[in-house]
Amino acid sequence: MATPEDLMEPLALTLGQKFEIEKFSREIDSSSDVQQLRSIAKDLLLAWQQQQAASAWAIRQSKGL
């Protein structure tokens, strides 16, 4: 079972994840297409909310709820 200290540690990104962040950051920075940027923002919003739902589900499962 996770200790309170475990829960306070920041999540560490893998090297691959860091490269993906850099790749997409550069793509966003180079874009001047407002529609493309809106689409990316909406995709990121959806992914963020799905991740929150998955995290909440995992916590409920770990607590046996």
N, C-alpha and C positions, 0 to 999 in steps of 0.2 A: 504494500500500500504506500502511496506517496506521502511523504512527510510535508509539513507546512513549508519547510525550507526548499523542498523540491518544487513546490508550486510557485515559489517566489523567483526561481531562477529564470532568466530570460531564455527564450527559445533561440537556439543556434541554427543559423542557416547553413546549408551545405555549400561547398564551393560551386557546385552546379547551379544552385538556386541564386547565388550571388551573381554568377555570369548571366543567368536569365534576366535578373533584375536590371543589370547594366545594359543588356541588349535591348530590352523593351524601353528602358529610360531613354536611350539614344534615339530609338524610333519615334517616341513621343516628342522629344526635343526637336527632331528634324521635321516634324509634320507642321504644315501650315493649313491643312485641310480641316476645317471646323467640324464637318460631318464625321470625319474619321476619328477625331478626338472625342466627339460626343459618343460615338459607338464604343470606343475603348473605355471611356468612363462608365458607360452603362454595363459593359461586360465586367469591369472590375467591381462595380457595385453588386452585381449579381453574385460574382464569385465570393466576395466578402460576406454577403448574407448567407450563402450556402455554407461557407466555412464556419460561421457562427452557429448555424443550425446543427452542423455535424459535431462541433465541439460540445454543444449543449446535450446532444444525443449521447455522445461518448461519456460525458459526466454522469448523466442519468443512468446509463448502463453500468458504470463502475460502482454506483451507489445502490444498484439493484432496484431502481424505480421503474 
